[in-house]
Amino acid sequence: MPPDDAMVDEFDTYARWTADAVAELGDDHALPAACRGSGSPAALDWLAGRMGLRRGTRLLDSGAGVGGPAEHVARGLGVVPVLAEPMEGACRAAARLFDNPVVVGDGAALPFPDGAFDAVWSLGVLCTVDDKVALLAELARVVVPGGPVGLLVFERRVEHLADQPEGNSFPTSAELAAHLERAGLVVRDETWVEDLPATPRDWTRAVEEVERVIARDHGDDEGFRVAQRQSDQVGHLMGDGLVAGRLLVVTTPV
Ligand SMILES: C[S@@+](CC[C@H](N)C(=O)[O-])C[C@H]1O[C@@H](n2cnc3c(N)ncnc32)[C@H](O)[C@@H]1O
């Protein structure tokens, strides 16, 4: 299914603008700006630790966006990431900002053989796809048997959401449990992002600076307004406690 126009604005066009803004502001802005979708370094560190990522681990990041999370563990731990992401603009932005290999690819049909990676993760992606089981099953297929699969899932804590970003569908905990079971995945570890340390001030400041440059250059663009509305809606849902980020490490049964 072709991506929703609003998602193209949010994940493709905005990604290109992000790389342009970093080129102006400097490389120290790249990592925070490229982690905009997945939040805090504490969340990435929690996942990396619980997944046992270490020097030389071959990690697939499915739905990698602009590539910040993968770069965070490449720099910090010596992990060897590969990025897969369906939006070409995001892939180009990731390639401009970092040196990790990137392929344009749908998470439901990954262009890799079975068991190609020691570990895989997919952060903030599940709520952007309709067929969540297909995406999860692909993660299970491309990781070595029993290898760790890390997830950041934005979960819905209420039965219905009056207002949600176009193209998004947030699963409840019960729905996620059913999707995982159908994909043959078992939960090994989990926590809520809100229980981890907040994003450091220098990260949020760098993100705000990048956002200011993008608003300066593209504030009159309809795509900017759509991307902003999408991101504001998620922010409000989280601020109101209607949606919350959950981190999970799941595996195929061994
Ligand atoms: C909220 S962003 C998160 C990006 C990145 N994982 C991060 O944490 O910074 C969601 C990402 O999912 C990607 N996405 C949407 N549909 C997808 C699909 N079918 N397969 C893989 N990724 C998809 C979007 O293009 C976008 O980059």
Ligand as a Chemical Component Dictionary entry (heavy atoms), coordinates in Angstrom:
data_LIG
# 
_chem_comp.id                   LIG 
_chem_comp.type                 NON-POLYMER 
_chem_comp.pdbx_formal_charge   0 
_chem_comp.three_letter_code    LIG 
# 
loop_
_chem_comp_atom.comp_id 
_chem_comp_atom.atom_id 
_chem_comp_atom.alt_atom_id 
_chem_comp_atom.type_symbol 
_chem_comp_atom.charge 
_chem_comp_atom.model_Cartn_x 
_chem_comp_atom.model_Cartn_y 
_chem_comp_atom.model_Cartn_z 
_chem_comp_atom.pdbx_ordinal 
LIG C1  C1  C 0  8.364  7.511  14.398 1  
LIG S1  S1  S 1  9.439  7.165  13.061 2  
LIG C2  C2  C 0  10.765 6.356  13.918 3  
LIG C3  C3  C 0  12.046 6.392  13.151 4  
LIG C4  C4  C 0  13.220 5.717  13.855 5  
LIG N1  N1  N 0  12.953 4.318  14.096 6  
LIG C5  C5  C 0  13.561 6.411  15.150 7  
LIG O1  O1  O 0  13.293 5.837  16.210 8  
LIG O2  O2  O -1 14.101 7.531  15.124 9  
LIG C6  C6  C 0  8.614  5.813  12.247 10 
LIG C7  C7  C 0  9.363  5.272  11.039 11 
LIG O3  O3  O 0  8.688  4.107  10.540 12 
LIG C8  C8  C 0  8.840  4.113  9.148  13 
LIG N2  N2  N 0  7.879  3.211  8.511  14 
LIG C9  C9  C 0  6.619  3.484  8.077  15 
LIG N3  N3  N 0  6.087  2.401  7.473  16 
LIG C10 C10 C 0  7.022  1.422  7.522  17 
LIG C11 C11 C 0  7.097  0.089  7.029  18 
LIG N4  N4  N 0  6.077  -0.472 6.361  19 
LIG N5  N5  N 0  8.230  -0.604 7.239  20 
LIG C12 C12 C 0  9.276  -0.049 7.913  21 
LIG N6  N6  N 0  9.261  1.206  8.386  22 
LIG C13 C13 C 0  8.159  1.941  8.191  23 
LIG C14 C14 C 0  8.629  5.571  8.793  24 
LIG O4  O4  O 0  9.047  5.878  7.479  25 
LIG C15 C15 C 0  9.432  6.253  9.869  26 
LIG O5  O5  O 0  10.768 6.440  9.483  27 
# 
loop_
_chem_comp_bond.comp_id 
_chem_comp_bond.atom_id_1 
_chem_comp_bond.atom_id_2 
_chem_comp_bond.value_order 
_chem_comp_bond.pdbx_ordinal 
LIG C1  S1  SING 1  
LIG S1  C2  SING 2  
LIG S1  C6  SING 3  
LIG C2  C3  SING 4  
LIG C3  C4  SING 5  
LIG C4  N1  SING 6  
LIG C4  C5  SING 7  
LIG C5  O1  DOUB 8  
LIG C5  O2  SING 9  
LIG C6  C7  SING 10 
LIG C7  O3  SING 11 
LIG C7  C15 SING 12 
LIG O3  C8  SING 13 
LIG C8  N2  SING 14 
LIG C8  C14 SING 15 
LIG N2  C9  SING 16 
LIG N2  C13 SING 17 
LIG C9  N3  DOUB 18 
LIG N3  C10 SING 19 
LIG C10 C11 SING 20 
LIG C10 C13 DOUB 21 
LIG C11 N4  SING 22 
LIG C11 N5  DOUB 23 
LIG N5  C12 SING 24 
LIG C12 N6  DOUB 25 
LIG N6  C13 SING 26 
LIG C14 O4  SING 27 
LIG C14 C15 SING 28 
LIG C15 O5  SING 29 
# 
